[in-house]
């Protein structure tokens, strides 16, 4: 890929042009650099495959629910963050993969391969959790806070211990991106934005749920966590 070979070309250019040996790069160092870049490429292409998978899962379940993924009816601040999140989670990493323009924000050292493997595992789990939460919610899912005549409070499956498993899936997605892209912009931006979206949407959604379901939802809130099971939440705070 163009971005991955660009730094080597820069080293040659700084040495005085084509055909000139670069004295500060040993053959062993060049070999290690190539292996490191090849490893990074593998994880980036893995990320792309998982991005396609999670996008497909979302689209299939939205279609099954008879809904459209639309920003219509969503308050402007939330809609703005959601658009920015889409760019940060999908477009920006692609831009990083295929161009050198964000290299200035690269980490000073590579992400350890073990952490990258953890990133892949988190992304896979995010895909499963998004699928499970959509499947459990079924036709009751909507992009905005709206209720159907036969709307029921779903408290089983992915919703048994946490109230917002879809947001949890997106947080895992963001964490995976941090571990897969060694860049101060591409890595954390999607994770930062999803927390901003949650800060705006979750309180409004829960007020609407209380208004609709009353004490049943209040009791559900008492025994569940927001995006983490309540026992984990208590352990962290103690």
C-alpha positions, 0 to 999 in steps of 0.5 A: 500500500502507498502509505506503508512504503512512503517512509522508506521512500523518504529515507532514500530521498533524504540520503541524496536520491536514487542509487545512493545507499542509506548508511543509517539503515542496516539490512537487518533493520530494513528487514525488521521494518518490512516485517513490522509493516507487513504485520500492520498491513495484516491487521489493517486488512483484518479490521477492514474485513470486520468493518464490512461484517459489522456493517452487514450485521447492522444493515440486515437487522435494520431491514428485518425491523422494517426500519431505515438507518436515518438521522431524521428526527434526531436532534442536531447535536446528536446527529452531528456527532453520529456523522462524525463518528461514522467518518471516524469509525469507517472513512478515516481508517481507510484514509490512513491505510491508503495515504500518508497524510495522517502519518504525522500523528503516528505513535512513536513505536509500534503497538505490540502484536499481542495487543493487536490480537486483543483488538481483533478479539474485541471487534469480533465480540462487538460484532456478536454483541451487536447481532445479539442485541438486534436479534433480541430487540427485533422489530422494537428497534428504531433509530429514534426513541419511538414506540409502537402500539405493541411495544414491550420492554425487552429484558432478556438475552443481551438485555438481561444484565445491561440496558444498552448492549448496542452502545456497549458493542460500539464502545468495544468497536472503538476500543478495537480501533485504538489497539489496531491503529497506531495513530493518535487521531485514527485510533481513539477518535471513534471511541471519544465520539461514541462516548459523546453520543452516549452522553447525549442519547442515553439520558433522553432514551431512559427518560422516554422508557420511564415515561412509557413503562414506569416502575417496570423500567425503574426496577429494570434499571435497579438490577442492570448496568448501563453498558457494563453488568452491575456487578462489574460497575460496583466492583470498579467503584469500590 
